[in-house]
Amino acid sequence: MVDVFDHVTIRVADRPASHRFYETVLIPLGIEITYDLREFAEWRDFSIAGADEAHPPTQRLHVAFAAPTREQVDAFWAEGTAAGYADDGRPGERPQYRDDYYGAFLRDPDGNSVEAVHHGALRRDGVVDHLWLRVSDLAASTAFYRSLAPETGYVVRHAGADRATFAAAGEGGGSLSIVPGTASREVHMAFAGDDDQVRRFHEQAVRDGHRSHGAPGERPQYHPGYYAAYVLDPDGNNIELVNHHRA
């Protein structure tokens, strides 16, 4: 089983305010901060970075965090609403997603939908269980993400007029869903692969007419052995394939 996400980064309008929000709501889920640097703050595979002229705040994104228990879903919502954050859905069962799906929803300071979720196929090796991304052209975005599947390791679970869902080949690896609407913006998603997959990922996207955002190469500013390539999806979001452990 391969995890869908290596890491996810969003841009925020007010870094201290967003930091307080995510710290408040993620602690009840047992998710503690791993890095707090000038450039970004990170909670395992999820991070926030300040917006600037070139990178406006992320909007219209739904991100769900894995909750080990239903009680932690309740605590996420209770702590968030007690701190004054906007309720976007009280804790409860959502059988339209899965028979055992239990979630609660809040809004972050930039208006993104943030969820804590517990279910039987919860992601095991990361904190981001799933993302829902709005896209301006569902057919074009479905084709983009489908074309990258051989290198990213996810599989197409659903593709229709309502949405497309890409997920790990086995249960417990997370999922990405895209739905039509006003496009989500400034979302950075990274997937993991080896050197050859990084190169093929970039070559395939460029061959299909998508924009390169960084050719395959070493990025030692992140850490030694970090080898990655970047392309922009049809709505301009920055998509990465990375090998962290280059020999």
Backbone as CSV, one residue per row, in Angstrom:
resi,resn,N_x,N_y,N_z,CA_x,CA_y,CA_z,C_x,C_y,C_z
1,MET,0.843,-1.188,0.000,0.000,0.000,0.000,0.883,1.244,0.000
2,VAL,0.573,2.201,-0.863,1.317,3.451,-0.973,0.425,4.585,-0.489
3,ASP,0.955,5.442,0.368,0.207,6.619,0.775,0.006,7.542,-0.417
4,VAL,-1.165,8.178,-0.481,-1.397,9.141,-1.547,-0.487,10.352,-1.377
5,PHE,-0.450,10.929,-0.190,0.273,12.179,0.003,1.611,11.968,0.703
6,ASP,2.648,12.588,0.150,3.882,12.737,0.906,3.768,13.943,1.823
7,HIS,3.295,15.065,1.273,2.996,16.221,2.110,2.068,17.176,1.367
8,VAL,1.391,18.010,2.139,0.451,19.006,1.621,0.780,20.340,2.283
9,THR,0.856,21.411,1.477,1.133,22.748,2.003,0.087,23.723,1.484
10,ILE,-0.387,24.592,2.365,-1.311,25.644,1.963,-0.727,27.003,2.335
11,ARG,-1.216,28.043,1.667,-0.828,29.424,1.963,-1.892,30.082,2.836
12,VAL,-1.468,30.920,3.758,-2.399,31.546,4.699,-2.187,33.051,4.722
13,ALA,-3.279,33.796,4.872,-3.208,35.258,4.855,-2.560,35.801,6.125
14,ASP,-2.850,35.185,7.257,-2.353,35.642,8.557,-1.690,34.453,9.231
15,ARG,-0.381,34.370,9.118,0.345,33.200,9.627,0.095,32.958,11.124
16,PRO,0.216,33.966,12.005,-0.042,33.689,13.422,-1.467,33.211,13.691
17,ALA,-2.449,33.810,13.006,-3.841,33.410,13.232,-4.073,31.971,12.772
18,SER,-3.550,31.605,11.608,-3.724,30.236,11.122,-2.946,29.244,11.979
19,HIS,-1.783,29.659,12.454,-1.021,28.793,13.351,-1.836,28.474,14.604
20,ARG,-2.455,29.497,15.186,-3.277,29.274,16.385,-4.427,28.326,16.086
21,PHE,-5.066,28.520,14.918,-6.180,27.645,14.563,-5.736,26.197,14.485
22,TYR,-4.717,25.917,13.670,-4.325,24.523,13.475,-3.745,23.916,14.744
23,GLU,-3.037,24.694,15.523,-2.541,24.152,16.789,-3.701,23.790,17.707
24,THR,-4.712,24.647,17.757,-5.867,24.410,18.628,-6.612,23.135,18.241
25,VAL,-6.859,22.935,16.943,-7.727,21.832,16.529,-6.978,20.524,16.299
26,LEU,-5.666,20.592,16.058,-4.924,19.351,15.797,-4.423,18.680,17.068
27,ILE,-4.197,19.440,18.116,-3.750,18.828,19.372,-4.736,17.777,19.872
28,PRO,-6.065,18.020,19.839,-6.988,16.967,20.277,-6.901,15.680,19.457
29,LEU,-6.353,15.761,18.244,-6.205,14.573,17.403,-4.872,13.873,17.634
30,GLY,-4.077,14.411,18.562,-2.759,13.841,18.825,-1.718,14.245,17.799
31,ILE,-2.004,15.311,17.050,-1.089,15.778,16.008,-0.342,16.995,16.538
32,GLU,0.925,16.830,16.825,1.738,17.909,17.382,2.634,18.515,16.308
33,ILE,3.009,19.754,16.511,3.835,20.454,15.539,5.216,19.816,15.465
34,THR,5.736,19.685,14.250,7.057,19.087,14.055,8.116,20.125,13.704
35,TYR,7.725,21.191,13.019,8.641,22.290,12.706,7.881,23.604,12.804
36,ASP,8.557,24.619,13.337,8.008,25.975,13.360,9.140,26.912,12.966
37,LEU,9.234,27.162,11.654,10.327,27.946,11.099,9.804,29.258,10.531
38,ARG,10.701,30.138,10.162,10.292,31.408,9.584,9.493,31.185,8.304
39,GLU,9.896,30.191,7.510,9.252,29.965,6.221,7.923,29.225,6.333
40,PHE,7.777,28.339,7.303,6.567,27.528,7.387,6.450,26.913,8.780
41,ALA,5.246,26.432,9.067,4.995,25.603,10.249,4.448,24.276,9.751
42,GLU,4.880,23.181,10.379,4.554,21.854,9.863,4.036,20.952,10.974
43,TRP,2.959,20.259,10.657,2.420,19.198,11.504,2.530,17.897,10.710
44,ARG,3.648,17.218,10.838,3.948,16.000,10.083,3.836,16.244,8.576
45,ASP,2.823,15.703,7.884,2.768,15.872,6.437,1.866,17.027,5.994
46,PHE,1.506,17.918,6.918,0.700,19.101,6.593,1.448,20.340,7.056
47,SER,1.488,21.367,6.201,2.177,22.589,6.604,1.463,23.824,6.069
48,ILE,1.739,24.947,6.728,1.222,26.243,6.304,2.398,27.182,6.060
49,ALA,2.252,28.056,5.069,3.242,29.084,4.758,2.503,30.384,4.501
50,GLY,3.152,31.495,4.796,2.511,32.783,4.613,2.273,33.108,3.146
51,ALA,1.159,33.782,2.881,0.861,34.245,1.526,1.727,35.463,1.203
52,ASP,1.913,35.702,-0.092,2.609,36.904,-0.553,2.024,37.286,-1.909
53,GLU,2.646,38.256,-2.581,2.092,38.724,-3.853,2.003,37.611,-4.888
54,ALA,3.001,36.759,-4.910,3.020,35.680,-5.898,2.180,34.487,-5.485
55,HIS,1.886,34.378,-4.190,1.179,33.209,-3.666,0.071,33.679,-2.731
56,PRO,-1.124,33.932,-3.264,-2.241,34.372,-2.411,-2.696,33.255,-1.491
57,PRO,-3.539,33.567,-0.517,-3.999,32.532,0.417,-4.755,31.407,-0.285
58,THR,-4.567,30.194,0.189,-5.327,29.050,-0.298,-6.799,29.240,0.038
59,GLN,-7.656,28.937,-0.916,-9.096,29.050,-0.704,-9.815,27.880,-1.354
60,ARG,-11.041,27.625,-0.845,-11.951,26.622,-1.411,-11.364,25.211,-1.378
61,LEU,-10.613,24.931,-0.336,-10.041,23.600,-0.139,-10.745,22.911,1.016
62,HIS,-10.912,21.612,0.910,-11.362,20.795,2.041,-10.248,19.835,2.404
63,VAL,-9.803,19.897,3.661,-8.757,18.998,4.139,-9.270,18.272,5.375
64,ALA,-9.132,16.953,5.395,-9.604,16.130,6.513,-8.408,15.465,7.185
65,PHE,-8.383,15.570,8.520,-7.317,14.989,9.314,-7.804,13.714,10.001
66,ALA,-6.911,12.741,10.079,-7.249,11.452,10.665,-7.378,11.554,12.175
67,ALA,-8.517,11.090,12.699,-8.766,11.043,14.141,-8.781,9.582,14.585
68,PRO,-7.917,9.182,15.517,-7.870,7.774,15.923,-9.163,7.270,16.556
69,THR,-9.980,8.180,17.146,-11.223,7.764,17.797,-12.330,8.779,17.505
70,ARG,-13.562,8.353,17.704,-14.683,9.279,17.577,-14.621,10.366,18.640
71,GLU,-14.153,10.006,19.826,-14.058,10.990,20.908,-13.113,12.130,20.533
72,GLN,-12.086,11.821,19.763,-11.171,12.876,19.327,-11.789,13.766,18.264
73,VAL,-12.683,13.197,17.448,-13.459,14.032,16.527,-14.286,15.031,17.322
74,ASP,-14.955,14.562,18.367,-15.758,15.443,19.221,-14.896,16.538,19.833
75,ALA,-13.703,16.163,20.317,-12.817,17.124,20.976,-12.306,18.173,19.988
76,PHE,-12.000,17.758,18.758,-11.591,18.685,17.697,-12.638,19.784,17.525
77,TRP,-13.894,19.378,17.395,-14.973,20.339,17.174,-15.211,21.193,18.417
78,ALA,-15.200,20.569,19.587,-15.453,21.304,20.830,-14.369,22.340,21.094
79,GLU,-13.113,21.958,20.916,-12.013,22.902,21.150,-12.053,24.032,20.116
80,GLY,-12.356,23.695,18.878,-12.392,24.719,17.850,-13.516,25.721,18.040
81,THR,-14.715,25.241,18.305,-15.831,26.167,18.489,-15.678,26.963,19.779
82,ALA,-15.119,26.354,20.828,-14.886,27.080,22.079,-13.900,28.226,21.875
83,ALA,-12.963,28.048,20.932,-11.985,29.091,20.645,-12.520,30.144,19.681
84,GLY,-13.775,29.982,19.238,-14.396,30.986,18.394,-14.328,30.726,16.905
85,TYR,-13.871,29.537,16.500,-13.784,29.243,15.078,-15.138,28.774,14.545
86,ALA,-15.386,29.032,13.270,-16.702,28.818,12.680,-17.008,27.331,12.534
87,ASP,-18.197,26.950,13.011,-18.706,25.591,12.840,-19.089,25.381,11.384
88,ASP,-18.679,24.235,10.822,-19.058,23.896,9.449,-19.740,22.536,9.382
89,GLY,-20.102,21.995,10.564,-20.765,20.695,10.615,-20.463,19.990,11.921
90,ARG,-21.482,19.793,12.746,-21.293,19.193,14.063,-20.815,17.742,13.959
91,PRO,-20.201,17.213,15.006,-19.792,15.802,14.986,-20.983,14.877,14.755
92,GLY,-20.768,13.880,13.924,-21.836,12.931,13.673,-21.486,11.960,12.571
93,GLU,-22.354,10.980,12.391,-22.156,9.996,11.339,-22.523,10.596,9.980
94,ARG,-21.771,10.218,8.965,-22.050,10.614,7.583,-22.073,9.349,6.725
95,PRO,-23.150,8.572,6.801,-23.185,7.286,6.088,-23.173,7.431,4.569
96,GLN,-23.390,8.645,4.052,-23.296,8.843,2.602,-21.871,8.633,2.099
97,TYR,-20.886,8.706,2.993,-19.486,8.477,2.619,-19.070,7.032,2.892
98,ARG,-19.343,6.564,4.101,-19.094,5.181,4.504,-20.043,4.864,5.653
99,ASP,-20.373,3.595,5.825,-21.270,3.207,6.912,-20.719,3.605,8.274
100,ASP,-19.384,3.612,8.411,-18.768,3.885,9.708,-18.099,5.256,9.753
101,TYR,-18.482,6.148,8.852,-17.840,7.463,8.739,-18.364,8.395,9.822
102,TYR,-17.459,8.976,10.593,-17.826,9.902,11.675,-16.919,11.116,11.568
103,GLY,-17.512,12.294,11.374,-16.690,13.480,11.157,-17.280,14.734,11.775
104,ALA,-16.462,15.773,11.845,-16.880,17.102,12.286,-16.078,18.122,11.487
105,PHE,-16.655,19.307,11.295,-16.105,20.271,10.343,-16.045,21.668,10.962
106,LEU,-14.951,22.368,10.652,-14.760,23.759,11.044,-14.279,24.543,9.825
107,ARG,-14.249,25.860,9.945,-13.645,26.716,8.926,-12.369,27.332,9.481
108,ASP,-11.305,27.287,8.673,-10.067,27.918,9.128,-10.153,29.423,8.867
109,PRO,-9.171,30.223,9.294,-9.276,31.682,9.138,-9.406,32.164,7.697
110,ASP,-9.009,31.359,6.721,-9.165,31.733,5.318,-10.412,31.133,4.682
111,GLY,-11.252,30.485,5.489,-12.516,29.958,4.990,-12.472,28.554,4.440
112,ASN,-11.315,27.888,4.512,-11.240,26.506,4.047,-11.954,25.573,5.019
113,SER,-12.510,24.496,4.473,-13.215,23.511,5.283,-12.208,22.515,5.851
114,VAL,-12.188,22.394,7.170,-11.232,21.531,7.865,-12.015,20.515,8.681
115,GLU,-11.685,19.252,8.510,-12.448,18.158,9.111,-11.552,17.274,9.960
116,ALA,-12.136,16.736,11.017,-11.553,15.584,11.707,-12.460,14.399,11.408
117,VAL,-11.855,13.258,11.030,-12.661,12.128,10.587,-12.126,10.825,11.171
118,HIS,-13.069,9.950,11.513,-12.726,8.595,11.945,-13.566,7.615,11.138
119,HIS,-12.896,6.605,10.546,-13.614,5.553,9.824,-12.708,4.340,9.724
120,GLY,-13.232,3.271,9.167,-12.529,1.998,9.174,-11.360,1.881,8.229
121,ALA,-11.230,2.822,7.285,-10.100,2.789,6.354,-9.230,4.029,6.522
122,LEU,-9.145,4.510,7.758,-8.423,5.737,8.061,-6.953,5.632,7.652
123,ARG,-6.420,6.733,7.172,-5.003,6.739,6.800,-4.149,6.428,8.033
124,ARG,-3.186,5.543,7.854,-2.393,5.058,8.982,-1.023,5.716,9.105
125,ASP,-0.437,6.149,7.986,0.945,6.628,8.014,1.080,8.116,7.753
126,GLY,0.026,8.861,7.988,0.069,10.305,7.810,-1.139,10.934,8.468
127,VAL,-1.141,12.257,8.577,-2.233,12.934,9.277,-3.319,13.432,8.327
128,VAL,-2.991,13.652,7.037,-4.002,14.094,6.073,-4.703,12.855,5.526
129,ASP,-5.972,12.660,5.921,-6.717,11.499,5.442,-7.200,11.705,4.011
130,HIS,-7.744,12.900,3.726,-8.171,13.163,2.355,-8.266,14.653,2.084
131,LEU,-8.220,14.989,0.800,-8.436,16.340,0.303,-9.573,16.327,-0.703
132,TRP,-10.370,17.388,-0.706,-11.326,17.658,-1.785,-10.919,18.993,-2.401
133,LEU,-10.677,18.966,-3.700,-10.186,20.117,-4.437,-11.227,20.523,-5.462
134,ARG,-11.570,21.798,-5.506,-12.481,22.285,-6.549,-11.669,22.610,-7.802
135,VAL,-12.214,22.249,-8.950,-11.506,22.443,-10.219,-12.427,23.117,-11.223
136,SER,-11.845,23.950,-12.091,-12.662,24.704,-13.046,-13.121,23.848,-14.219
137,ASP,-12.365,22.798,-14.544,-12.710,21.917,-15.668,-12.475,20.483,-15.190
138,LEU,-13.546,19.806,-14.816,-13.406,18.478,-14.226,-12.763,17.494,-15.198
139,ALA,-13.144,17.543,-16.459,-12.586,16.603,-17.432,-11.083,16.809,-17.592
140,ALA,-10.656,18.069,-17.687,-9.232,18.355,-17.860,-8.436,17.948,-16.627
141,SER,-8.960,18.239,-15.446,-8.236,17.888,-14.221,-8.233,16.385,-13.997
142,THR,-9.323,15.714,-14.343,-9.350,14.256,-14.235,-8.284,13.643,-15.132
143,ALA,-8.177,14.144,-16.361,-7.165,13.639,-17.289,-5.766,13.892,-16.754
144,PHE,-5.547,15.060,-16.170,-4.228,15.391,-15.608,-3.848,14.414,-14.505
145,TYR,-4.708,14.265,-13.509,-4.362,13.404,-12.379,-4.344,11.927,-12.774
146,ARG,-5.197,11.545,-13.699,-5.170,10.161,-14.172,-3.839,9.856,-14.868
147,SER,-3.325,10.806,-15.652,-2.085,10.567,-16.397,-0.882,10.406,-15.470
148,LEU,-0.967,10.964,-14.267,0.155,10.884,-13.331,0.082,9.660,-12.425
149,ALA,-1.036,8.960,-12.456,-1.247,7.836,-11.540,-0.156,6.770,-11.616
150,PRO,0.352,6.405,-12.796,1.385,5.360,-12.828,2.626,5.712,-12.014
151,GLU,2.942,6.996,-11.887,4.144,7.395,-11.157,3.849,7.734,-9.696
152,THR,2.671,8.246,-9.405,2.352,8.619,-8.023,1.920,7.421,-7.177
153,GLY,1.435,6.365,-7.826,1.051,5.164,-7.099,-0.400,5.100,-6.689
154,TYR,-1.184,6.184,-6.920,-2.593,6.098,-6.586,-3.374,5.460,-7.733
155,VAL,-4.612,5.082,-7.453,-5.479,4.490,-8.466,-6.746,5.321,-8.574
156,VAL,-7.416,5.215,-9.714,-8.674,5.934,-9.921,-9.789,5.110,-9.296
157,ARG,-10.422,5.640,-8.253,-11.520,4.932,-7.592,-12.876,5.304,-8.179
158,HIS,-12.980,6.518,-8.692,-14.258,6.972,-9.268,-13.943,8.077,-10.258
159,ALA,-14.623,8.085,-11.390,-14.506,9.168,-12.359,-15.850,9.342,-13.033
160,GLY,-16.509,10.460,-12.743,-17.834,10.702,-13.294,-18.092,12.180,-13.450
161,ALA,-19.343,12.518,-13.728,-19.701,13.918,-13.940,-19.720,14.712,-12.650
162,ASP,-19.799,14.002,-11.507,-19.876,14.676,-10.222,-18.515,14.928,-9.586
163,ARG,-17.572,14.012,-9.806,-16.264,14.122,-9.170,-15.348,13.034,-9.734
164,ALA,-14.080,13.141,-9.391,-13.124,12.055,-9.608,-12.371,11.857,-8.304
165,THR,-12.143,10.609,-7.934,-11.437,10.286,-6.696,-10.250,9.396,-7.002
166,PHE,-9.111,9.778,-6.462,-7.860,9.042,-6.611,-7.429,8.620,-5.217
167,ALA,-7.067,7.343,-5.063,-6.782,6.818,-3.732,-5.627,5.843,-3.786
168,ALA,-5.088,5.551,-2.610,-4.061,4.529,-2.506,-4.634,3.195,-2.967
169,ALA,-3.756,2.328,-3.453,-4.212,1.042,-3.980,-4.859,0.184,-2.907
170,GLY,-4.414,0.282,-1.662,-5.024,-0.443,-0.557,-5.663,0.519,0.417
171,GLU,-6.396,0.007,1.385,-7.034,0.872,2.373,-5.987,1.451,3.316
172,GLY,-6.276,2.659,3.809,-5.425,3.269,4.811,-4.355,4.176,4.264
173,GLY,-4.476,4.571,2.977,-3.454,5.419,2.386,-3.911,6.815,2.016
174,GLY,-5.193,7.124,2.248,-5.698,8.455,1.943,-6.258,8.568,0.545
175,SER,-6.868,9.731,0.246,-7.476,9.935,-1.070,-7.528,11.410,-1.426
176,LEU,-7.616,11.660,-2.718,-7.809,12.993,-3.288,-9.049,12.947,-4.156
177,SER,-9.996,13.866,-3.918,-11.170,13.997,-4.771,-11.184,15.379,-5.397
178,ILE,-11.576,15.445,-6.665,-11.731,16.726,-7.342,-13.190,16.858,-7.757
179,VAL,-13.732,18.069,-7.555,-15.142,18.335,-7.842,-15.238,19.631,-8.642
180,PRO,-16.241,19.742,-9.514,-16.354,20.962,-10.320,-16.786,22.160,-9.482
181,GLY,-16.283,23.335,-9.860,-16.648,24.562,-9.158,-15.601,25.632,-9.394
182,THR,-15.726,26.732,-8.645,-14.677,27.752,-8.684,-13.414,27.138,-8.093
183,ALA,-12.339,27.174,-8.844,-11.162,26.363,-8.518,-10.530,26.726,-7.177
184,SER,-10.131,25.697,-6.447,-9.251,25.890,-5.301,-7.935,26.447,-5.814
185,ARG,-7.262,27.231,-4.981,-6.011,27.821,-5.447,-4.921,27.691,-4.395
186,GLU,-3.693,27.774,-4.863,-2.498,27.750,-4.014,-2.472,26.528,-3.097
187,VAL,-2.715,25.374,-3.694,-2.580,24.109,-2.970,-1.329,23.417,-3.495
188,HIS,-0.467,23.019,-2.598,0.725,22.260,-2.982,0.570,20.840,-2.463
189,MET,0.586,19.881,-3.390,0.506,18.467,-3.038,1.745,17.765,-3.539
190,ALA,2.363,16.963,-2.685,3.543,16.197,-3.074,3.265,14.716,-2.895
191,PHE,3.717,13.941,-3.868,3.609,12.493,-3.856,5.023,11.917,-3.859
192,ALA,5.173,10.691,-3.401,6.498,10.095,-3.264,6.787,9.112,-4.388
193,GLY,8.050,9.055,-4.809,8.475,8.097,-5.821,9.983,7.959,-5.821
194,ASP,10.501,7.149,-6.729,11.950,7.038,-6.866,12.425,7.985,-7.970
195,ASP,13.721,7.997,-8.245,14.275,8.929,-9.229,13.622,8.771,-10.600
196,ASP,13.476,7.542,-11.048,12.888,7.316,-12.369,11.447,7.800,-12.417
197,GLN,10.693,7.572,-11.355,9.305,8.038,-11.319,9.247,9.558,-11.323
198,VAL,10.165,10.199,-10.607,10.219,11.665,-10.616,10.427,12.171,-12.035
199,ARG,11.367,11.577,-12.769,11.637,12.017,-14.143,10.449,11.738,-15.063
200,ARG,9.857,10.539,-14.942,8.720,10.207,-15.824,7.509,11.083,-15.514
201,PHE,7.283,11.368,-14.251,6.194,12.259,-13.819,6.305,13.603,-14.535
202,HIS,7.490,14.179,-14.519,7.703,15.485,-15.139,7.592,15.393,-16.651
203,GLU,8.208,14.368,-17.233,8.166,14.205,-18.687,6.742,14.028,-19.194
204,GLN,5.946,13.220,-18.489,4.570,12.959,-18.921,3.741,14.233,-18.877
205,ALA,3.866,14.989,-17.801,3.071,16.211,-17.663,3.437,17.227,-18.741
206,VAL,4.724,17.408,-18.980,5.158,18.367,-20.000,4.744,17.893,-21.385
207,ARG,4.859,16.607,-21.640,4.442,16.042,-22.932,2.953,16.277,-23.171
208,ASP,2.168,16.260,-22.107,0.728,16.474,-22.231,0.353,17.950,-22.291
209,GLY,1.356,18.834,-22.262,1.085,20.259,-22.409,0.951,21.026,-21.116
210,HIS,1.262,20.398,-19.990,1.176,21.092,-18.707,2.483,21.811,-18.409
211,ARG,2.404,22.822,-17.557,3.565,23.672,-17.305,4.488,23.068,-16.255
212,SER,5.771,23.061,-16.581,6.766,22.683,-15.592,6.898,23.807,-14.570
213,HIS,7.064,23.422,-13.308,7.318,24.403,-12.250,8.655,24.108,-11.572
214,GLY,9.433,23.214,-12.188,10.730,22.847,-11.645,11.149,21.491,-12.179
215,ALA,12.199,21.473,-12.986,12.661,20.227,-13.599,13.219,19.279,-12.543
216,PRO,13.300,17.986,-12.846,13.866,17.037,-11.889,15.269,17.453,-11.458
217,GLY,15.500,17.401,-10.166,16.814,17.783,-9.664,16.874,17.740,-8.153
218,GLU,18.078,17.876,-7.630,18.314,17.910,-6.190,17.823,19.241,-5.624
219,ARG,17.214,19.165,-4.446,16.813,20.368,-3.698,17.447,20.283,-2.311
220,PRO,18.769,20.521,-2.198,19.439,20.353,-0.901,19.001,21.369,0.139
221,GLN,18.313,22.438,-0.282,17.817,23.394,0.702,16.786,22.769,1.628
222,TYR,16.175,21.656,1.200,15.209,20.964,2.053,15.924,19.940,2.933
223,HIS,16.693,19.067,2.315,17.587,18.177,3.051,18.444,17.430,2.044
224,PRO,19.587,16.892,2.454,20.419,16.129,1.520,19.647,14.933,0.960
225,GLY,19.778,14.709,-0.354,19.105,13.588,-0.986,17.696,13.870,-1.442
226,TYR,17.223,15.127,-1.326,15.867,15.495,-1.739,15.879,15.727,-3.252
227,TYR,15.237,14.841,-3.995,15.213,14.890,-5.454,13.761,14.995,-5.891
228,ALA,13.421,16.057,-6.633,12.008,16.312,-6.910,11.824,17.010,-8.245
229,ALA,10.582,16.975,-8.723,10.151,17.734,-9.896,8.758,18.279,-9.613
230,TYR,8.423,19.372,-10.304,7.181,20.088,-10.033,6.482,20.432,-11.345
231,VAL,5.155,20.292,-11.354,4.345,20.719,-12.496,3.103,21.411,-11.948
232,LEU,2.476,22.209,-12.790,1.250,22.898,-12.398,0.045,22.160,-12.971
233,ASP,-0.953,21.943,-12.130,-2.170,21.302,-12.625,-2.970,22.306,-13.449
234,PRO,-4.084,21.924,-14.070,-4.799,22.855,-14.942,-5.260,24.144,-14.269
235,ASP,-5.378,24.154,-12.941,-5.769,25.370,-12.231,-4.592,26.072,-11.583
236,GLY,-3.379,25.626,-11.869,-2.204,26.318,-11.386,-1.683,25.870,-10.040
237,ASN,-2.248,24.805,-9.464,-1.727,24.292,-8.201,-0.411,23.545,-8.447
238,ASN,0.492,23.633,-7.471,1.843,23.105,-7.606,1.881,21.645,-7.158
239,ILE,2.134,20.750,-8.098,2.124,19.314,-7.832,3.557,18.791,-7.944
240,GLU,3.960,18.010,-6.968,5.353,17.557,-6.849,5.421,16.039,-6.746
241,LEU,6.484,15.483,-7.305,6.864,14.114,-6.998,8.271,14.172,-6.410
242,VAL,8.466,13.495,-5.279,9.722,13.639,-4.543,10.266,12.286,-4.114
243,ASN,11.572,12.160,-4.203,12.313,11.048,-3.601,13.147,11.642,-2.471
244,HIS,12.772,11.313,-1.244,13.481,11.858,-0.077,14.784,11.131,0.197
245,HIS,14.916,9.936,-0.303,15.989,9.059,0.152,16.897,8.650,-0.998
246,ARG,17.303,9.621,-1.770,18.157,9.334,-2.908,19.501,8.790,-2.426
247,ALA,19.947,7.718,-3.035,21.211,7.104,-2.641,22.375,7.995,-3.065
